[in-house]
């Protein structure tokens, strides 16, 4: 549940810290379901639940007894800070962390990814599709994305399909879901007939649930069937331009 100015968990945390600052002791916060601090900790952090399995979360007054440690995340791309007493975990440097300056990522997290030169991008993407793989391109910000689109445009016909109406909905985009499914169909057919490239823009909204929300849904599965996203389908439009 959300209240004014934040979630319920935020308000619980605020109460706990208020008790701590007033030095009234965390034991006064104990309720039937545990202390407010414990409720906040377990209710807002899956990692804390795993760490505290079999243990009782410390009361708020014990917060100052621990210290922060720093470790790399699973991908090795950034640091996480974990408190040794409360098991709290966060990505930003705590004000009371004692240690060296943040060194940042230890290396390029995308170093192991296949790469290509911009001059051969379109050819390599076509090769990837021909091998039954749909390429996902990672661009360096807006400028990099513009460069990629220019490279595809120079190589042949292109069309861009934005995912925002599928992900964020009609309230945010003013575009009806069904209308955008039809837009996806029209652009796909246009590129298939022209032998061009359809660029699916995921840049600032993410990926929609293609199977459950679009391609396998009774209302849309004939408009935009799942095979249109499958590089191994080897299908296309008929002579009338129909899917």
C-alpha positions, 0 to 999 in steps of 0.5 A: 500500500502507498501513502502520501510521500512514499510506500508503507515500508518507507513510513515504517523505516522512517518511524524506526529511524525516528526512534533510533535518533530519539534513543528510545530503543528499538525494543519499544517497537516490538509488535505481534508481527515483530519490530517495525524494523524487522517488518520493514527489513523483511518486507522490502528486501528479498536479499535481506529475507535470504540473509536473515533466514533462521535469524531474528532481524536486529532491532533498530537500536542495534543498527549502529553496532555494524558496519558497511562492506562493499562487494561487486554485484553478480555481473561484476559491473558495479558495487553493492554495499551491505550492512553487517548487522541489518543486512540492508543492501544498496547500490549508492555509497552510504554516508557512514561507509568507511573505505576507499573511494569508489573505483567504479566498474572493474572492467567493461561489463560488455567486453565479452559481447560480440561486436562489429564495426559500424560500416559492416553493421547492416551486413552482420545483422543480416548474417545473424538473422540468416543464422537464425538469431535475432540480434539485440544491439546495445548503443552508446546513448542517443548519439550511438542509437542515431548512428546505428539508425543512420547505418541501417538507412544507408544500407537499405529501407528501414522502419522503426517500431517504438515499444512505448505503446506496448509497455507504458500503455495508452495513458502515457502514450495516447496510442491505443494498444490495438492501434499499435499492433496494427502499426506493427503489422503494417511496418513489418509487411512494408519491410518484408516486401521491401527487403528492409530492416525493422528496428524494434526500439527498446531504448527507454521502455524495455520489452513487452510480453510478446507471447502473452499480450500480443502474438498469442492473444486471440485478438492479435495473433492473426494480426501479428503472429509469433513467427514474425519475430522468429528468425527460423520461421522462413516465412513472409507475406504473400503476393497480396502483401498479407501475413 
